[in-house]
């Protein structure tokens, strides 16, 4: 539990939701902290499907409510703070805002925003997300500056889906005799249970999470010394490091954290001088989503998330 001290009604239930390209995590808490529960479901990036995202949010929230020992109808009494990948795109934000949801109230923002609120306990700071995708944000008062968050195939360098996609491209180039041979071919074909010339049909149109499943193999082959895997991982780490350096240049002494499933592995591949500018987050994104819900509620009393 983080150290957020928040003024809210002792009867109120709050839900914090962190939805990304591979999973959705929800946390419920009562304002006196006596009730808590957590639920995890599948992908919740509305760019990959509004209906899928909404279903994942509801599943994670219902699991959190069940974990807290509350009846299903408790969902109608919750104020939900929801941070999602993809809602930085205006049309996606409006589609999600039009949702006929079951919550008492829903306050919507980006996954980046809630990650930063959690990492720095609502104070000024910066966060880089490196999970299925990648992006960065710096919050300085009312000023929010974002890097990336473009999604595949337009961005997400250093994220798991990007690593997997780059590996697939390298395999296909090698198969055509237009690129160097790589140990990625055997490793990835074994995992996919396919042959190189069949990869296109298998992977074309797949969501980001399917490409992200290949990221561990890319990292393993880079560690084993495969030149192509090493090149891919280095390119991704350099991109993420460039965001850290940009933030350091623009904002003196701003605390910077990196979070996400690949954050540790990619950070270790950054220059030492860059790593020294990164600090551990104070709390996870779902706590940031809880704080965001409170920010938009403004009910007196006190609680610690």
C-alpha positions in Angstrom: 0.0 0.0 0.0 1.3 3.5 -0.8 1.2 6.5 1.5 -1.5 8.5 -0.2 -3.5 10.4 2.5 -6.8 11.4 0.9 -9.9 13.2 2.1 -13.0 11.1 1.2 -16.3 9.9 2.6 -15.8 6.9 4.9 -18.7 5.1 3.2 -17.5 5.5 -0.4 -16.0 2.7 -2.5 -13.4 3.5 -5.1 -12.1 1.5 -8.0 -8.8 2.1 -9.7 -8.3 0.5 -13.1 -5.1 0.2 -15.2 -5.8 -1.1 -18.7 -3.1 -1.9 -21.2 -2.5 -4.0 -24.3 -2.1 -7.3 -22.5 -3.9 -7.0 -19.2 -6.3 -5.0 -17.1 -5.8 -4.7 -13.3 -8.5 -3.3 -11.0 -8.2 -2.4 -7.3 -11.2 -1.6 -5.0 -10.8 0.2 -1.7 -13.2 1.6 0.8 -12.4 5.1 2.1 -11.6 3.8 5.5 -9.2 1.2 3.9 -11.1 -1.7 5.7 -12.1 -3.2 2.3 -9.7 -4.0 -0.4 -9.6 -6.3 -3.4 -7.8 -6.9 -6.6 -8.8 -8.4 -10.0 -6.9 -9.0 -13.2 -8.3 -9.7 -16.6 -7.3 -9.5 -20.3 -6.3 -6.7 -22.6 -8.1 -3.4 -22.3 -6.7 -1.1 -25.0 -9.8 0.3 -26.7 -7.8 0.8 -29.9 -7.8 -3.0 -30.2 -11.6 -3.1 -29.7 -13.9 -1.0 -27.6 -16.1 -4.0 -26.7 -13.1 -6.1 -25.7 -11.7 -3.2 -23.5 -15.0 -2.7 -21.8 -15.5 -6.4 -21.1 -12.0 -6.6 -19.6 -12.6 -3.6 -17.4 -15.8 -5.1 -16.1 -14.2 -8.5 -15.5 -11.3 -7.0 -13.6 -13.6 -4.8 -11.5 -16.0 -7.7 -10.7 -13.1 -9.9 -9.7 -11.8 -7.1 -7.4 -15.2 -6.8 -5.9 -15.4 -10.5 -5.3 -11.9 -10.5 -3.9 -13.0 -7.9 -1.4 -15.9 -10.0 -0.3 -18.5 -7.6 -1.6 -21.7 -8.6 -3.5 -21.7 -8.0 -7.3 -24.2 -5.1 -7.0 -21.5 -3.1 -5.2 -20.2 -2.1 -8.6 -23.0 0.4 -8.9 -21.8 2.2 -5.7 -18.2 2.7 -6.9 -16.5 5.7 -8.2 -14.0 4.4 -10.8 -10.8 6.0 -11.9 -9.9 4.4 -15.2 -6.6 4.8 -17.0 -6.3 3.2 -20.4 -3.8 2.8 -23.2 -5.1 4.4 -26.4 -7.4 7.0 -25.0 -4.9 9.7 -25.9 -6.5 9.4 -29.3 -9.5 11.8 -29.2 -11.9 9.5 -31.1 -11.1 6.6 -28.8 -11.5 8.8 -25.7 -15.0 9.9 -26.9 -16.0 6.3 -27.7 -15.1 5.2 -24.2 -16.7 8.3 -22.6 -20.0 7.3 -24.2 -20.0 3.9 -22.5 -23.1 3.1 -20.6 -21.1 1.7 -17.7 -22.4 0.3 -14.4 -20.4 2.5 -12.0 -21.8 5.3 -9.9 -19.3 7.5 -11.7 -16.4 6.9 -14.1 -13.4 9.3 -14.6 -11.4 8.4 -17.6 -7.7 9.3 -18.4 -4.6 7.7 -20.0 -2.6 4.8 -18.5 0.4 7.2 -18.6 -1.4 9.7 -16.4 -2.4 7.2 -13.7 1.1 5.6 -13.8 2.7 9.0 -13.1 0.2 9.8 -10.3 1.0 6.4 -8.7 4.8 6.6 -9.2 5.1 10.0 -7.6 2.1 10.0 -5.3 0.4 12.8 -7.2 3.4 15.1 -7.1 5.3 16.4 -10.1 7.3 13.7 -11.9 7.8 11.6 -15.0 7.2 8.0 -15.9 8.1 5.8 -18.8 6.0 2.8 -19.5 7.7 -0.3 -21.0 5.3 -3.2 -21.3 3.4 -4.3 -24.3 3.9 -0.8 -25.7 6.1 2.2 -24.7 5.6 5.8 -23.9 6.6 8.6 -21.5 5.0 11.5 -19.6 6.2 14.4 -17.5 3.8 16.2 -15.2 4.8 19.6 -14.0 1.7 21.2 -12.4 -0.9 21.6 -15.0 1.6 20.9 -17.8 1.6 17.4 -19.2 4.1 16.5 -21.9 3.9 13.1 -23.6 6.4 11.1 -25.7 5.3 8.2 -27.9 2.0 6.4 -27.1 1.5 6.0 -30.9 1.0 2.2 -30.8 2.0 -0.3 -33.4 2.9 0.0 -36.2 3.6 3.7 -35.7 5.7 3.6 -32.5 6.0 1.7 -29.2 9.8 1.3 -29.6 11.3 -0.8 -26.9 8.0 -2.3 -25.9 7.3 -6.0 -26.0 5.1 -5.9 -29.1 7.7 -3.8 -31.0 10.4 -6.3 -30.0 8.3 -9.2 -31.3 7.4 -7.3 -34.5 11.0 -6.4 -35.3 12.0 -10.1 -34.7 9.3 -11.3 -37.1 10.5 -8.8 -39.8 14.1 -10.0 -39.3 13.1 -13.6 -39.7 11.2 -12.9 -42.9 14.2 -10.9 -44.4 16.4 -13.8 -43.5 14.0 -16.3 -45.2 14.0 -14.2 -48.3 17.8 -14.1 -48.4 17.8 -10.3 -47.9 18.9 -10.2 -44.3 21.4 -12.1 -42.0 20.5 -15.4 -40.5 19.4 -15.2 -36.9 18.8 -17.7 -34.1 15.5 -15.9 -33.6 14.1 -18.0 -36.5 14.4 -21.3 -34.7 13.3 -20.0 -31.3 10.2 -18.1 -32.6 9.1 -20.7 -35.1 9.3 -23.3 -32.3 7.1 -21.1 -30.0 4.6 -20.4 -32.8 4.7 -24.0 -34.0 5.1 -22.9 -37.6 7.7 -22.5 -40.4 9.3 -19.3 -41.5 7.3 -19.0 -44.7 4.0 -19.5 -42.8 4.6 -16.7 -40.3 3.0 -14.0 -42.4 -0.3 -15.7 -42.6 -0.2 -16.6 -38.9 0.8 -13.2 -37.5 -0.9 -10.8 -40.0 -3.6 -8.8 -38.2 -2.7 -10.2 -34.7 -3.1 -7.8 -31.7 -0.1 -6.3 -30.0 -0.3 -8.8 -27.1 0.5 -11.7 -29.5 3.7 -9.9 -30.7 4.6 -9.1 -27.1 4.6 -12.8 -26.3 7.7 -13.1 -28.4 9.7 -10.4 -26.5 11.2 -12.8 -23.9 12.7 -14.8 -26.7 14.2 -11.7 -28.3 15.8 -10.7 -25.0 17.1 -14.2 -24.4 18.7 -14.4 -27.8 20.2 -11.0 -27.3 21.7 -12.2 -24.0 23.1 -15.2 -25.9 24.8 -13.0 -28.4 22.7 -13.2 -31.5 23.6 -10.1 -33.5 20.1 -9.4 -34.9 18.4 -9.8 -31.5 21.2 -7.7 -29.9 20.6 -5.0 -32.5 16.8 -5.0 -31.9 17.1 -4.8 -28.2 19.7 -2.1 -28.3 17.6 0.1 -30.6 14.7 -0.2 -28.2 16.8 0.6 -25.1 18.4 3.6 -26.9 14.9 5.0 -27.6 13.7 4.6 -24.0 17.0 6.1 -22.8 16.5 9.1 -25.1 13.1 9.8 -23.4 14.9 9.8 -20.0 17.5 12.2 -21.3 14.9 14.5 -22.9 13.0 14.7 -19.6 16.2 15.4 -17.7 17.1 18.2 -20.1 13.6 19.9 -20.0 12.9 19.5 -16.3 15.7 20.0 -13.7 15.7 17.4 -10.9 12.4 15.9 -11.9 12.0 12.4 -10.5 11.8 9.8 -13.3 10.5 6.2 -12.9 10.1 3.4 -15.4 7.4 0.8 -15.0 6.0 -2.2 -17.0 6.7 -5.8 -17.6 10.0 -5.1 -19.5 11.1 -2.1 -17.6 13.9 -3.7 -15.6 15.3 -5.7 -18.5 15.3 -2.7 -20.8 16.7 -0.3 -18.2 19.6 -2.6 -17.6 20.6 -2.1 -21.3 20.7 1.7 -20.9 23.9 3.6 -20.2 24.8 3.7 -16.6 24.5 7.5 -16.5 20.9 7.2 -17.7 20.1 4.4 -15.2 21.3 6.7 -12.4 18.5 9.2 -13.3 15.8 6.6 -12.7 14.2 5.9 -9.3 11.7 3.2 -8.2 8.0 4.2 -8.3 6.3 4.8 -5.0 3.1 3.0 -6.0 1.6 1.1 -9.0 -0.7 2.6 -11.6 -3.9 1.3 -10.1 -3.2 3.3 -7.0 -2.7 6.3 -9.3 -6.1 5.5 -10.8 -7.6 5.5 -7.3 -6.1 8.9 -6.6 -7.5 10.2 -9.9 -10.9 9.0 -8.9 -10.6 10.9 -5.6 -9.3 14.0 -7.4 -12.5 14.1 -9.3 -14.8 13.4 -6.3 -13.7 15.8 -3.6 -15.5 14.4 -0.6 -14.2 15.1 2.9 -12.7 12.6 5.4 -9.4 10.8 5.3 -7.9 7.5 4.0 -4.6 6.0 3.1 -4.4 4.0 -0.2 
